[in-house]
Amino acid sequence: MPKIHEFQSSGEAYDASQVSDEISHGDILVVASENAVAVLDKAWPVAVTEFAGAFHIVSPDLTTPGYFQKNDLLDSYTQAVVVAAKAGFEAAS
């Protein structure tokens, strides 16, 4: 089960994902001030919301759900979309 981590900015979240032992592959990063939610895919926080901030976005040749399914992160993606929806953030397509 992925952990949910909350941050003040997507830059802070990105930096923390690179150095913190508390954040692992598949964990969810939430930045309420930017309406942004991401899932950590190895070393890359990838946005599940329309607004990405400092997070990576999915390549235009893939859908966002397709990317996470391809990378065996569908459970994390699904949970992240629920977190985003509850906060009123728009999910990326």
C-alpha positions as CSV (number, residue, x, y, z in Angstrom):
1,M,0.0,0.0,0.0
2,P,1.5,3.3,-1.0
3,K,2.1,6.0,1.5
4,I,0.8,9.5,1.0
5,H,3.2,12.4,1.6
6,E,2.1,16.0,1.7
7,F,4.3,19.0,0.7
8,Q,4.1,22.8,0.4
9,S,5.3,22.9,-3.2
10,S,6.0,20.4,-6.0
11,G,9.6,21.5,-6.0
12,E,9.9,20.5,-2.3
13,A,8.1,17.2,-3.1
14,Y,10.4,16.5,-6.0
15,D,13.5,17.2,-4.0
16,A,12.3,15.1,-1.0
17,S,11.5,12.1,-3.4
18,Q,15.2,12.1,-4.4
19,V,16.7,12.1,-0.9
20,S,14.2,10.8,1.6
21,D,14.3,7.2,2.8
22,E,10.7,7.7,3.8
23,I,9.5,8.0,0.2
24,S,9.4,4.9,-1.9
25,H,8.6,3.7,-5.4
26,G,4.8,3.9,-5.8
27,D,4.2,6.4,-3.0
28,I,1.9,9.4,-3.6
29,L,3.0,13.0,-3.4
30,V,0.4,15.6,-2.7
31,V,0.8,19.4,-3.1
32,A,-2.6,21.0,-2.2
33,S,-1.3,24.6,-2.8
34,E,-0.7,23.6,-6.5
35,N,-3.6,21.2,-7.1
36,A,-0.9,18.6,-7.9
37,V,-0.7,14.9,-7.1
38,A,2.1,12.5,-8.4
39,V,3.1,8.9,-8.0
40,L,6.8,8.2,-7.6
41,D,8.0,5.9,-10.4
42,K,11.5,4.8,-9.2
43,A,13.3,8.2,-9.1
44,W,10.6,10.2,-11.1
45,P,7.5,11.7,-9.6
46,V,4.9,11.6,-12.3
47,A,1.8,13.8,-12.2
48,V,-1.6,12.2,-12.2
49,T,-3.3,15.6,-12.2
50,E,-3.7,18.2,-15.0
51,F,-1.4,20.6,-13.2
52,A,2.0,19.0,-12.8
53,G,4.1,21.7,-11.2
54,A,7.7,20.4,-10.9
55,F,6.6,16.8,-11.5
56,H,7.1,14.9,-14.7
57,I,4.2,14.5,-17.1
58,V,3.3,11.4,-19.2
59,S,4.6,11.4,-22.8
60,P,1.9,12.4,-25.3
61,D,2.0,9.0,-26.9
62,L,0.5,7.4,-23.7
63,T,-2.5,8.1,-21.6
64,T,-1.8,8.8,-18.0
65,P,-3.6,5.6,-16.8
66,G,-1.8,3.6,-19.6
67,Y,1.6,4.8,-18.3
68,F,1.0,3.7,-14.8
69,Q,-0.5,0.4,-15.9
70,K,2.6,-0.2,-18.2
71,N,4.9,0.4,-15.2
72,D,3.0,-1.8,-12.7
73,L,1.8,1.2,-10.7
74,L,-1.9,1.0,-11.4
75,D,-2.8,0.5,-7.7
76,S,-0.8,3.7,-6.8
77,Y,-2.3,5.6,-9.7
78,T,-5.9,4.6,-8.7
79,Q,-5.3,5.7,-5.1
80,A,-3.7,8.9,-6.2
81,V,-6.6,9.8,-8.5
82,V,-9.0,9.2,-5.6
83,V,-6.9,11.5,-3.4
84,A,-6.9,14.1,-6.2
85,A,-10.7,13.8,-6.7
86,K,-11.5,14.2,-3.0
87,A,-9.4,17.4,-3.1
88,G,-11.1,18.7,-6.2
89,F,-8.1,18.5,-8.4
90,E,-8.5,17.6,-12.1
91,A,-7.0,14.3,-13.2
92,A,-4.7,14.2,-16.2
93,S,-6.0,12.2,-19.2
